[in-house]
Amino acid sequence: MGIPLLIGSWGVLGIGSVLLCFIRNRKVTHIVGTVTVVVSSLAILGAALWVLIGGKAEELYLSWSVPFGSFYLRIDLLSALFLLLLGIVGGVSALYSYGYFYPESTHRSLSAYWFFYFCLFGGISLVFTAWNGVLFLLAWEGMSLASFFLVLHENNKEEVRKAGWVYIIATHGGTAFLLILFALLGSDLEVWDFHAFQYPAAMGTVLFIVAFIGFGTKAGFVPLHVWLPEAHPAAPSPVSALMSGVMIKTGIYGLVRVVSWAEGKIPLSWGIICVSVGALTGVVGILHALGKKDMKEILAYSSIENIGIIGMGLGIGLYGMSRSLGIGALLGFTAALFHVINHGLLKSSLFLGAGTVLHTVHTRNIEELGGLWKKLPSTGALFGLSSLGIAGLPPLNGFVGEFLLVVAVLTICLQGNTFLDISLAILVLLSLGLIGAGSVACFTRLFGISFLGELRNRKGEYSAERAHGVEGGTFRIPLYILGGLNLLLGIGSIGLAPFVFGGVVSTLPGISYDTSLGTIKILRQTLFPLAIVGSIFLLLTFFLFMLRTWILKRRPIETSPTWDCGYILPSPRMQYSASSFSRPILRLFHRLLPFSESFRWEGNLFPETATYASTLCDLFVRTVYEPLFKGLARFATRIYGLQEGRNQVYILYIALTLIILMVLFLGGNP
Amino acid sequence: MSLILALLLSPLFLGMIVKIKAFFAGRKGQPLLQFYYDLVKLLQKGVVYSSSTTVVFRLSPWIALAAAVTALCILPLPGYSSWISFPGDFFVLFALLAVLRFSLVCAALDTGSSFEGMGASREVLFSFLAEPALLLSFLVLSFGLEGYSLHEILSNPFSIGGGKLVALYFISVSLFIVLLAENSRIPFDDPNTHLELTMIHEVMVLDHSGPDLAGILYTSALKLWILGSLWVGISSPWRGGSFYLDVLVFLGSMIFLAVIIGIIESILARVRLIRVSHALSLATVLAGVALLWIIG
C-alpha cells in the first residue's frame, strides 16, 4: 500500500496543478492549493506509516530510456521515517499558508506560490524515495529550484532578490558536487540504481568528502551554511518552516544513504571529520544565533546549530562502526535521526510562530518587539513551549536526541577506551555543554524579548483586531498540532524509538543481531525513565500551580507597575534589550567572532545624546567568502582588459593562439 | 530518602551557612531556623503582580520548583540507588537545572525591568561557562569509574585507584567552583544584597512576592542542596556499612560543606564580574586536566 499511496499523493498534486491553471477566482485558487497539499500530505503520511508499522520495504521498478536512468522507487524504513516528517510538516505548513496568505489572496493570485509549493513537496518526497541516481538528481534539482522560487515570493524587495541569488548559487554548488559523486559511483555502471552503488570503504574517503560537501551544503554544515541565514528570513514563514524543518534534512538523508553503500570497514577519518565539523557547526551556529536581532535569522542559525548536533550524532555512529563498537554506533545514528525528526517539528512550529508575529507587527527585529504574549496568548504559549524544546530541555522532544548522543558517547568511551575515543567524547560533550547553555541563553532571549515585557518601539504597534484575526483558526490549529506532537514525543519518545531504530538498522549493513538487541535494551533503559521523569515534572508543575492557586484564593492579589527601584517614570524603551542581553557572551568571544560595537557620547559632564550600535557579521562570510568573491571580482576586472571590443585585437588573439598551438604540437616532431 | 532529606533539611543548610558567617563576624546571627520562618511567613501573604507580567511570571516559580524536585528524584544518596536511575541520568539532572534557569530567566524578562534583565543576562552567561565544566567533570567520573549513572558514579568514587586519585581532587575543586557560581555565592555573587548592580540571581526575583517568592527561595535552597550533595558524593571517601550510618556520614559531610562555604564567604570579597568568567574557565581547565590524568 505504501507505493500506491505515494503515487496517489503525486496524483493529487498533479490534479491540483491542473485545477490551478483553470480557476480564475483567487480565493478558490487559494483553497484548492491548501486542500491539495493537505490531502497529498495525508497520503504521504499513510504511506510512511504503512511501511513503518509493516516494517517491510516496498518498491516499484519501471524502465526509463534516459541514459543511466530508471524509474525505480523504493520506500524502506529510512525513507518512511523522513516521509513521516515531510507529511506532518508539509501538511501543517500548507494549512498555515491558508491563513497567512489570506489577506494577500484577495489582491494577488497565489497560483504560482501553490504550484511551486506542490513542486517542493513532491520533489522532497521523490528525493526520499528515488532509488536511481538520475531520478534522485532530478528530484533534487526540482526541489532546489522550487524552493528558490518560493524564497523569491516577495520578489519586489531588494533583500529578497539578493537572498535568492545567494541561495541558488549555494545550492547549485552543492548539486555540482552531487553530480561528481554519482559520476564517481556509477563510472562503470549501465544504470545508476542504488543497489549497484557499492564501493570499497577503504578507498572511499574522497567519495565521502565529495558527498559531505554536496549534501552538507543543503544541510547547512559550517562553512557551507551561508545560504540559510539569507534564505530563511527572505522566504515566507510557511516556506521557511518547510525548508528548515524538512528540506535541509534531505542532506542528512543523502549522507546516510551514501554511507550505507560502503562495503567493508569504514576508515576512522569519516567519523572524525563528521564529529569535528558537527561540533564546529553547532558552536558557531549558536554563537551567531545569540548575536542576531532578526527573528528568522536567529531561527536559521539555530537550525545550523541543530544540524551540528545531528552531524555529531552521525559522526559518532560512523566512528563507532569503524571501531567495531556496534552499540555506540547504533546509538549515535539513532540519536541523529531522533534529532532530525524532533528538530523538524520544533523548528517548523517556531517558524510558523515567527510568521504570526511578522503578520501582526510587520517587523522581524526583536529589538522593537516585546509584550506580544498579551496580544497573542496562544501563539506566545506555543512559541515558549517550542523554545523550551529547541533549547534541548526536558520534557520536550528536543532533549531526546541530545540525551541519546550523550549516552552514545559514554558507551563509545567506556567500551572503546583508547585515546581517540576519549578525545572525541571530550569534543562532543564540551560542544554539547556550550550548545546547551548557549541555546538556553539564545531562546530565553528570543522568547523573552519578543513575547514578554512591554512593547519596545511604537513602530511595532499593531491594532487589536489584527491580533484577533491572527489568533483565529488557521493560524492557531497548525501551531496546536505541532505543539501537541512536540510534547507527546518528548514524553513518549519511547514510542518513536522502534521506528527510528528500525530505520537505522535496516539501512546500515553488517549489524549483528546481538548488537541491535543490546542497543534496544539500552534504548529502553534510557527512554523509559525519561518518560517517567517528564511525567513527574509535568504533574508536579500542575500540582504545585494548583496548590498556589488554592492558597491565593483567600489572599489579596494586587497589581502595580514593575518596581524599578523607586524610579517613577519608567518607559518601555528602558527595558533590557536583546543586544544587551547577549552582549556579555559575545564579548567573551570578541576575538573569534566579527562582533563590532560603536558607542558615541555627546556632552561632557551631563549626559546628552548617546548612540550605541552593535553588529555581528557571519564569521565565515567575513573571513572566507567575502575575500574569495572579492578576489574573484578583482581577477575578473583585471583580465577584463583583454575584452577590447575591437575586431583587430580579437583577430590578433586568434592568430597568437594558432601560433602557440602550432609551436606546442609541431615543436616536438618537426 | 535523598528526596525527603533534601525537602526537609535544605533551608537548614542555608541557615547553617548564615550562622557560620555570623560567627566569623562576631555576631549572634539570625536563628538557625530563620529560613523556615521566612517560608511560612511568605506563604501566609498575598501577592503583588506587576501589570507588565503575564501568566509566565505566575507559572515560573512553580516550574522551577517542580524541576528542582524532579531533579531530586534522580539524585541518589551517595552509595545508594535513587528512585530513578538510568544510563546518563546526570545529563538529565543538569537539563532539569537548566529548565529551572529557563523559567526564572523568562520570569525576569517578563517584568520588563532593566535590573532583572541584567540579572537574567548574567545568569545565562555564567551557566554558559559552567555547563562545559560540569559535563566534562562527569565525563571524567563516568569514564574513570566505569559507570553510566549517578548511582554507579557516586557509589564509591575513591575506588578509582592510586594514581588516578589526583584526578578526583581536580574534579572536586572544579565542581566546587561551579557549585559556588551556580548558586550565586561569594566570591561570584552576594546572596545578601538585593540591589547592587553586581547582582545576578537575587536581582532576577525582585518582583516576586508572597507564596511565589517562597517557592523561589525554597527552589534555590534545593538547588544548593543538589549541587552540594553531588560535591559531597564525590569528595567524601567514607561509605559506612549500614544505611543509617551512611545517612549520618552524608549529613556530616553536608555540615562540613556548609562550614567551608561559610568560611569562604567570610574571608573572601566578591570578585569583579569580569573575573567570574576566568574562575569558571579555570573550572573547565581543571576538569580537562583531570581527564588527562585519567587517560595518562
Boltz contact constraints between the chains, C-beta under 6 A:
constraints:
  - contact:
      token1: [A, 373]
      token2: [B, 54]
      max_distance: 6.0
  - contact:
      token1: [A, 393]
      token2: [B, 95]
      max_distance: 6.0
  - contact:
      token1: [A, 393]
      token2: [B, 98]
      max_distance: 6.0
  - contact:
      token1: [A, 393]
      token2: [B, 99]
      max_distance: 6.0
  - contact:
      token1: [A, 394]
      token2: [B, 95]
      max_distance: 6.0
  - contact:
      token1: [A, 399]
      token2: [B, 95]
      max_distance: 6.0
  - contact:
      token1: [A, 403]
      token2: [B, 91]
      max_distance: 6.0
  - contact:
      token1: [A, 406]
      token2: [B, 88]
      max_distance: 6.0
  - contact:
      token1: [A, 406]
      token2: [B, 91]
      max_distance: 6.0
  - contact:
      token1: [A, 407]
      token2: [B, 87]
      max_distance: 6.0
  - contact:
      token1: [A, 407]
      token2: [B, 88]
      max_distance: 6.0
  - contact:
      token1: [A, 410]
      token2: [B, 142]
      max_distance: 6.0
  - contact:
      token1: [A, 410]
      token2: [B, 148]
      max_distance: 6.0
  - contact:
      token1: [A, 413]
      token2: [B, 143]
      max_distance: 6.0
  - contact:
      token1: [A, 414]
      token2: [B, 146]
      max_distance: 6.0
  - contact:
      token1: [A, 422]
      token2: [B, 295]
      max_distance: 6.0
  - contact:
      token1: [A, 429]
      token2: [B, 135]
      max_distance: 6.0
  - contact:
      token1: [A, 429]
      token2: [B, 139]
      max_distance: 6.0
  - contact:
      token1: [A, 430]
      token2: [B, 132]
      max_distance: 6.0
  - contact:
      token1: [A, 433]
      token2: [B, 131]
      max_distance: 6.0
  - contact:
      token1: [A, 433]
      token2: [B, 132]
      max_distance: 6.0
  - contact:
      token1: [A, 433]
      token2: [B, 135]
      max_distance: 6.0
  - contact:
      token1: [A, 434]
      token2: [B, 132]
      max_distance: 6.0
  - contact:
      token1: [A, 436]
      token2: [B, 131]
      max_distance: 6.0
  - contact:
      token1: [A, 437]
      token2: [B, 127]
      max_distance: 6.0
  - contact:
      token1: [A, 437]
      token2: [B, 128]
      max_distance: 6.0
  - contact:
      token1: [A, 437]
      token2: [B, 131]
      max_distance: 6.0
  - contact:
      token1: [A, 438]
      token2: [B, 128]
      max_distance: 6.0
  - contact:
      token1: [A, 440]
      token2: [B, 98]
      max_distance: 6.0
  - contact:
      token1: [A, 440]
      token2: [B, 102]
      max_distance: 6.0
  - contact:
      token1: [A, 441]
      token2: [B, 124]
      max_distance: 6.0
  - contact:
      token1: [A, 441]
      token2: [B, 128]
      max_distance: 6.0
  - contact:
      token1: [A, 444]
      token2: [B, 102]
      max_distance: 6.0
  - contact:
      token1: [A, 444]
      token2: [B, 105]
      max_distance: 6.0
  - contact:
      token1: [A, 444]
      token2: [B, 106]
      max_distance: 6.0
  - contact:
      token1: [A, 448]
      token2: [B, 106]
      max_distance: 6.0
  - contact:
      token1: [A, 448]
      token2: [B, 109]
      max_distance: 6.0
  - contact:
      token1: [A, 452]
      token2: [B, 109]
      max_distance: 6.0
  - contact:
      token1: [A, 452]
      token2: [B, 110]
      max_distance: 6.0
  - contact:
      token1: [A, 453]
      token2: [B, 109]
      max_distance: 6.0
  - contact:
      token1: [A, 453]
      token2: [B, 112]
      max_distance: 6.0
  - contact:
      token1: [A, 454]
      token2: [B, 52]
      max_distance: 6.0
  - contact:
      token1: [A, 454]
      token2: [B, 112]
      max_distance: 6.0
  - contact:
      token1: [A, 525]
      token2: [B, 86]
      max_distance: 6.0
  - contact:
      token1: [A, 526]
      token2: [B, 86]
      max_distance: 6.0
  - contact:
      token1: [A, 526]
      token2: [B, 87]
      max_distance: 6.0
  - contact:
      token1: [A, 529]
      token2: [B, 84]
      max_distance: 6.0
  - contact:
      token1: [A, 529]
      token2: [B, 86]
      max_distance: 6.0
  - contact:
      token1: [A, 532]
      token2: [B, 84]
      max_distance: 6.0
  - contact:
      token1: [A, 533]
      token2: [B, 92]
      max_distance: 6.0
  - contact:
      token1: [A, 536]
      token2: [B, 70]
      max_distance: 6.0
  - contact:
      token1: [A, 537]
      token2: [B, 66]
      max_distance: 6.0
  - contact:
      token1: [A, 537]
      token2: [B, 70]
      max_distance: 6.0
  - contact:
      token1: [A, 540]
      token2: [B, 66]
      max_distance: 6.0
  - contact:
      token1: [A, 540]
      token2: [B, 69]
      max_distance: 6.0
  - contact:
      token1: [A, 541]
      token2: [B, 62]
      max_distance: 6.0
  - contact:
      token1: [A, 541]
      token2: [B, 63]
      max_distance: 6.0
  - contact:
      token1: [A, 541]
      token2: [B, 66]
      max_distance: 6.0
  - contact:
      token1: [A, 544]
      token2: [B, 62]
      max_distance: 6.0
  - contact:
      token1: [A, 544]
      token2: [B, 65]
      max_distance: 6.0
  - contact:
      token1: [A, 544]
      token2: [B, 66]
      max_distance: 6.0
  - contact:
      token1: [A, 545]
      token2: [B, 62]
      max_distance: 6.0
  - contact:
      token1: [A, 548]
      token2: [B, 62]
      max_distance: 6.0
  - contact:
      token1: [A, 548]
      token2: [B, 211]
      max_distance: 6.0
  - contact:
      token1: [A, 551]
      token2: [B, 211]
      max_distance: 6.0
  - contact:
      token1: [A, 555]
      token2: [B, 46]
      max_distance: 6.0
  - contact:
      token1: [A, 556]
      token2: [B, 46]
      max_distance: 6.0
  - contact:
      token1: [A, 557]
      token2: [B, 47]
      max_distance: 6.0
  - contact:
      token1: [A, 558]
      token2: [B, 48]
      max_distance: 6.0
  - contact:
      token1: [A, 559]
      token2: [B, 49]
      max_distance: 6.0
  - contact:
      token1: [A, 559]
      token2: [B, 51]
      max_distance: 6.0
  - contact:
      token1: [A, 560]
      token2: [B, 48]
      max_distance: 6.0
  - contact:
      token1: [A, 561]
      token2: [B, 51]
      max_distance: 6.0
  - contact:
      token1: [A, 562]
      token2: [B, 50]
      max_distance: 6.0
  - contact:
      token1: [A, 562]
      token2: [B, 52]
      max_distance: 6.0
  - contact:
      token1: [A, 562]
      token2: [B, 111]
      max_distance: 6.0
  - contact:
      token1: [A, 562]
      token2: [B, 112]
      max_distance: 6.0
  - contact:
      token1: [A, 562]
      token2: [B, 113]
      max_distance: 6.0
  - contact:
      token1: [A, 562]
      token2: [B, 207]
      max_distance: 6.0
  - contact:
      token1: [A, 563]
      token2: [B, 207]
      max_distance: 6.0
  - contact:
      token1: [A, 564]
      token2: [B, 113]
      max_distance: 6.0
  - contact:
      token1: [A, 574]
      token2: [B, 114]
      max_distance: 6.0
  - contact:
      token1: [A, 575]
      token2: [B, 112]
      max_distance: 6.0
  - contact:
      token1: [A, 575]
      token2: [B, 114]
      max_distance: 6.0
  - contact:
      token1: [A, 576]
      token2: [B, 114]
      max_distance: 6.0
  - contact:
      token1: [A, 576]
      token2: [B, 117]
      max_distance: 6.0
  - contact:
      token1: [A, 576]
      token2: [B, 118]
      max_distance: 6.0
  - contact:
      token1: [A, 581]
      token2: [B, 121]
      max_distance: 6.0
  - contact:
      token1: [A, 584]
      token2: [B, 125]
      max_distance: 6.0
  - contact:
      token1: [A, 585]
      token2: [B, 125]
      max_distance: 6.0
  - contact:
      token1: [A, 585]
      token2: [B, 128]
      max_distance: 6.0
